[in-house]
Structures are given as structure tokens and as C-alpha cells.
Amino acid sequence: MAARPAAGRRAIEVLLEAELPRAEGRRLVLVDAVWAGGDQEREFTVQVDGTARRVHVTDQDSPLGIADAWRHHTTAVDPDGDSVLVVTGLVPADQLGWDLRGHAVRRRPLAVERADIVKQLFGAGDLDTRMVREGWLLDALLEAEPSGGWPRAGSVLTRNRALRALLAARVGLGGTNDESLDLDADTLFDWSRTPAGPRRFAELPEQERSGLTTWLEEVSGPAAPTLLALAADGRGADALPLGALASAALACPSAADAGFALGTLFGHALGSFDALAPYASAATGVLTRWIAQAEAGGGAGTDARARVLAVLERADQLADTARLTGLLAGDRLLPSGYRTRLRTLAAALDGRPGPAQAALRDLADHQLAALHADSTERARTAVRLLRWLDGPQAAQSAQSAQSAQDTVGRSVRHHLASTGWVDLATGILAEGDASRDSGIGEAYHRLIGRVRDRRRQLDESFAATLAIWTEAASQQAPHGALLIEDVLAQAAAPLARDGGRPLVLVLDGMSADVAVELAAGLAPRTWTEIVPTAPAGRRPGRLAAVAMLPTLTRISRASLLSGAPAEGGQDTERAGFTAFWKKRHREAVLFHKGGYEGTAGHRLAPALLEALADDRRVVGVIVNTIDDALADGRENGRARWRPADIAKLADLLDAALGAGRPVLLVSDHGHILDRSPRESGPTVADGVQGARWRTGPAGPGEVELTGPRVRAAGGRITAAWRDDLRYTARQAGYHGGASLAEVTVPVLAFVPSGSEIPAGWTALPTENTAPDWWRGDAEAAQPQEPAPASRGGKSGGNRKQQPQHESLFPQPGRGTVGEQTVRSKPFETQREFVRNAPGNTAVAAALDALLTAGGKLSPAAVAAAAQAATGKSERNPQRFVTMLERLLNIDGYPVLQLVESGRTVHLDRELLRQQFPEGTAP
């Protein structure tokens, strides 16, 4: 005899809901199935025509038992009621007497067709034929029906839709109505990390688990069986960590040994070692996508970063449990591999740059390098300092005092261009690594010590040169230096020509390291940095002035704002600033601390905004944030400064941008930070006047200065040049001394991007801001601007051929790729549709510069390449790049485009080849 079907509570409920409305008062229901529910489910209620009917279920194995149960129900349980007795069991229909069948609904046992019931539950007209043969699936769908019922399926309930709905109801994988969820490896591994999903899967009947596993393997890939086996084993949370660990083990040199240890970790969840590779591949694929999401930033990126690190730290814990850590030390995904590479780099910092640079490449190659951005950048900074220590300036530092060429002006310019970056790098490294690894910290500490020793040599040489220079230097004879009292005349006044209205922003105490980081933090899409045009044969560079002595606010700032040597407070500065511009027939107004901040409801003072909107006025603003922080330090403990760290700087720049004003960002003096041991005290000396200067004979670490630029103590002072020498109580930082950091005054100029660059100025490419040792060998090797070459005056004239990569469009005897492109028929045709397009010579030079640099340059560098080739100033780099886009992007194909928020021009070499085949094909 064939096995009888089984019916649980839900199957009986559906059967009763269908049959009782037409039962004509009969209360006995004979069911041709065995009871599959539990004893606690034998009594329940069903809704029939809006009325709740009580149901009692009994399982009987003989006709006599059925008759006895019916008699008991009608006489003892519910003699006068309307409750229903449902009888299940193994009694064949032909053994039931007609006297008993006469009381039954339809007078016969009712068949339980699970397929029909499932169709009814889903409101479907038919079922996928495969489902009829899968009893486990039908039973599961009956048992797992949500309280609100299954979603309507339409004409046919497909197997895939039924399984998706079942997964949602059983284990929380998606929603019962959600057919758009991709049931891929990402979804499964994400689900495995939920607290309830794997537990609910483990509680399912074995046949149902097996059926779901088979289907998920079909739709999600070969990783599904192992993942679900781990979930069934109660280890779903470790599914992804184990996958990452498997990937590391399979890739390590001792894969066989590691594989044995992996087997113990997976246990019986791993069907075979053949399943390990696809499982590991799926897991690393998921983590790689999460890492990319984390690198993208934003709120979702922050969440993704937390997920990745949690998973991989757990993988490291499992590796430690299985004693696999040593075998996996070189892995490029596990955090332990990142830490190993970081320690390797730290160990190389005591030697020459070569091994450290190789270690840095290995560290940057690790997949977590971007997620540990602070540690990676700090390590990169350490290698930069090592390159600087190994650079050529070491051999020159001892000659500066005697060298006629090594003037004070040259020294402060070099400080802003190079050694100020050393101070920035030292500050980054001094903050310490986030890993809190003592070995790494000690390596950084030793490197900082070597850098400070070298910096002291430079400061000592500079102090000796400063002493000689100071004796006679004046506005009438600056001896090659830009004096702080000449900054307005030589930097601000040129910006004010032809109706220019500069905003002069004085950041009190801004040293070179602060200045270069602030400049790097300004968005190129918003601001373009400019510098004075350099004489032929010289590269344009930033301006650096020499502060008054001692390097105090009362002296240097008053001199800066007055345009002449001066000393005094705010009244002196305000009067001097107004008088300077009055001589040039311009109105001017100066705002000090408290004068430009807005009251409640205002970001900036209305008076300042009114002044910025006035075309007749030059506006000056003094911001004291940096200088104020030298007393007690900053709350976050950081030594570095970004634009958002300077109070109201972003608002001031936005206001200047809105008014279309160029900005001159200048300091009055620099500062040094106190990095001496906490227990060290002040140096005891006579004639102390300030933290870093005094009167009396000079001792070790000091220099005696005299001359017209010394504006205190009768024109003769003694100033400290050593960074660890102070005469007063400890503070976060100091100024007043004679070190390069204190004497150098950065002078930076910016114009709103998209506006014309003033005459006599040129854009400063970002590629030209950092020194070669900062960028590294690969970056420094890229030409930052083409060498000037004479042109015949007309577009397409002869020009000096730019070097090209050997593999890029080899064209012997046909000129550069840029020249070939502008001579091509497609380019000539496109040019007819672009009004006021730049000349072919400029376009060719820009293309060649981009190709030589690997396809990426800043807008200013692209414009500089064109300017160097034509001799014509490109006074609007953004507009020049826009014109290049119109010329090259035929039919909208992005041959050239601005990327990275406008910071970079990207040239697609392959698209250039395709769009201009006549110019680039052999």
C-alpha cells in the first residue's frame, strides 16, 4: 500500500476553509492523511463565513476508533455546539461504514492535495511542475506561511518565486514580496553575519535545509553549500572570516600545511577540499567589493569599512587559534599581513631609502592600505623623510654661511619649497601610528631624531647667514629677499591692478608647513593658485618673505600691514593698512579678531560682507586661530592644519569667491612646536624678553642679531635658533626666534577658478608645489612642464619634439602625437565647430604633456604646457581645459575630461587613437 500523505495544521485549515461553507451542517471531516502536526496543535479555530469554528483533530488507526471518537465528540466534548472533529489516520475509505460516512463532509475521506493547497495560498492558477515532485517544498510552504499570508503569485507559481518566498519567511533572506534581490554571494555572506538568519536555518528540518542548499548553489554559485553548512553547524557568523582565511591559506607558500589546519577549522562543513577554492574566491570577492565601497567614503563607506575590519580581524583570530598566523604573514588581505608589512617598513627606516621604498610599495599593495589610510600615509611620510635625509642638501648644509649664493631670500624660498615640507612630515610622523605598535613607534621616533638633527644643522647655517644679512638689509637694499614690509607692494598691489580687489587674509603665526597643507586643502575646482611669472629659464614658484626681528606679532604684523617697518597694535595696523592703499588711490578696510565674526544668525559680520561687495575697497582680515593655539595647544592634539581647522577660513574664502575676489594668504611670522620631553624646563638665561629671544651675549643654540631690521632692544637681540630652546614656561609652540620656521613668511595667492589670471601672474600646477623628495622617484620623474620652445608664430609650426613612452604611438619622422592629432582630418573638422578655440600649437603641447605624464595632469599643468610652447599666457586654465574637451570629445566620447572633483585632467589614450586615427595610426 502506498504511503499515506501527511497533513499538518495549516493543510487542515485550508481544507476546512474550503469545505465547511458547503458542509450543510456536518461537523465530521474525514481526512485521507496522517497527522503531521504536534499534539499542541490538535485544537484550533478556523474562520468560516466570518464565524470562528472550533476544531479538534484526532488520529485514528481503525474504523472502531473513528466511530468512538465521533461519538465522544458529539456526546461529551460538544454535544450541542458547532465544533468540528477532524479524523486523520491510516484507515482506508472502503473500511468505513455508511452510517459513519453519512455524518462526514462529502460522505467520504477528503484528500489532502498539498499542491492544490499551495496554489490556493498563493492565489495561483497553476504550479511549476517541478514543485509537485518536491514534497519537502510544499510542506515547508504550508508550514511557513506568514501571518499576513503569501503574496499573490498570478497565473503560475514558479519554483524560483516559491523558494525566494520560503527563504524570506524561514531564514529572513530578503522579503516575501521581493523578487529583485540578487541572491548572489554578496547577499549570502551578508546574511550569514545577521544574528538570527543562520540560527533559523540550522533549526530547519534536514530535508528542507538540503533542498534550499541545492537551489542556492544553482543560483548563487558553488560557495553556497559550504556557507550553509557552516550556518547549519551554528557558525554562520564565521562564514566570511573563514573564507578570507581560506583565501590566504591557499595563496601562502605552505598551502599544504595551511590546508590541513583549515580542515580542522571548517570541520564537516567542508564537503571536500575541492570546494575550498571557489568558497575562498567568493569570500574574497565580497570583501574586495566591500573594500571598494569603503574607499569611496561617505556614510555607506564608513559602514563598509567597519564590516570589512570586523570580518578580517575575526579571520586573524581564527588563524591564531589554528596557529596559522606565521604562515600567513605575507597575506595582502588580512590585517596581520598589513601589520607585518608595516613593521618591515619600520625596520627599514634606519637605512637607505631603497629598502624602505620597496617596503612601502608592498604596504601600498595590501588591500587594506586605503582603509588604514592614516597609517599608510604616515608610513609614506616616513619614507619621504628618509629620501630627504639621503638627498643632496646634506652635502650643502654646512656651506650656507659662507656661500655667496645662499642668501636669506634664497633660504626662506627653499624653506617654503622644501624644508617646510620636512616640518610638515615631521608633524605627521610625530602624531604616532594608529596601530600603537611600540616597534613602529620607536622606528618613527628614531627617524624624527635624525630629521631634527639635520634640521638643526640647516637652522644653524641659516642663523649665521641671517646674522650677516641683518646687519645691512633694508627696504632699500633687501639683498635678494622679499621683506615682510614689501609684501603688500609686491604681492597685494599687483593683484589690485586693473580694478582688482584682493582679500588680504593674514593668518597670524602660519608657518611654511601649515601654509603648504592649507594650500593643498583648497579645492582646485574652486580656487587656482597663482604665482608671479618667472624670468625665462626659471620655474615659477611661491613667494616667501622674511619676517621682522624678533619674530613677534607686534612688530612683524604691523610692518606687513603698514608696508613699512612699524611696531604697534591694532590701531597701528589699521592706520598703516589704510594709508598704504590710499597712496595707491584705493580705499581699504581691515578687520581684526572680533570684527569679522558674525553675531547670532550670521556666519560673518554684515560689515565685512558689505566691504567685500564694494568694488572700490581692498579688504584685509586677520585670523588668529593658529597663533592662539600656540599657548595651550589644540583640543584634538593634532599639529597639522587643514582649511576646516581655521576658524571662519572657509566662510571667508566662500565670501571672497562670491565676490569674485583674488585672495592673498599671508602670515606675519612662523612658529615652532615644542616636541621636547615633558619634563624639560626652560633655559636659564639673562635678559629674557620672550619665549625665544633675549638680550646679552649669544650662547649655544643662539645667534646675535643687529641692524635696521631688529626692531626691539635698541636694535640688538639674541635669538634662539635651536627648536628645543626656550626661556619661558612650556607652551604648545613658540615664535620670536631665528629658526627658518619662525623667520619664513609664506605668501600664497589664489584666484577663483574659471576667472582670468591677473597680468604678471601664472597658474601654479599642483605638480610643482611639492619637492621631488616628497613625490618620490616615480612622480618626480614626470616632467611637470614642457621646456620652452620657439614657435613660428602660426599654428602647426615646428616645435621641439617632446619625449614619449616607447610603446605609445611610435611615429618616426612624423612629429609628436599631439602635432599629428591637430593635423588630422577629424580634428580639423571638429575645430570648425568650436569658437575661439586655442591654437593648434597649444593643443598639441597640452596633449604631449598629458601623454608624457601618463595621461593625468592638473589643469594648471596642462595650461602651463601650452603656455611654455606658445609663449602666450593661458590666464584661465579651467576655460582652456573646457576648450580642449570641446575639440577632442567628438560625439560625446570622453577623450579628455576633468576627474577627481576637477583636480585632474585625464586623457584617454585609447580613445584618442580611435577618434583621431589619421593622427595616431602608423
Order of alpha helices (4+ residues) and beta strands (2+ residues): beta-alpha-beta-beta-beta-beta-alpha-beta-alpha-beta-alpha-beta-alpha-alpha-beta-alpha-alpha-alpha-alpha-alpha-alpha-alpha-alpha-alpha-alpha-alpha-alpha-alpha-alpha-alpha-alpha-beta-alpha-beta-alpha-beta-beta-alpha-alpha-beta-alpha-beta-alpha-alpha-beta-beta-beta-beta-beta-beta-alpha-beta-beta-alpha-alpha-alpha-alpha-beta-alpha-alpha-beta-beta-alpha-alpha
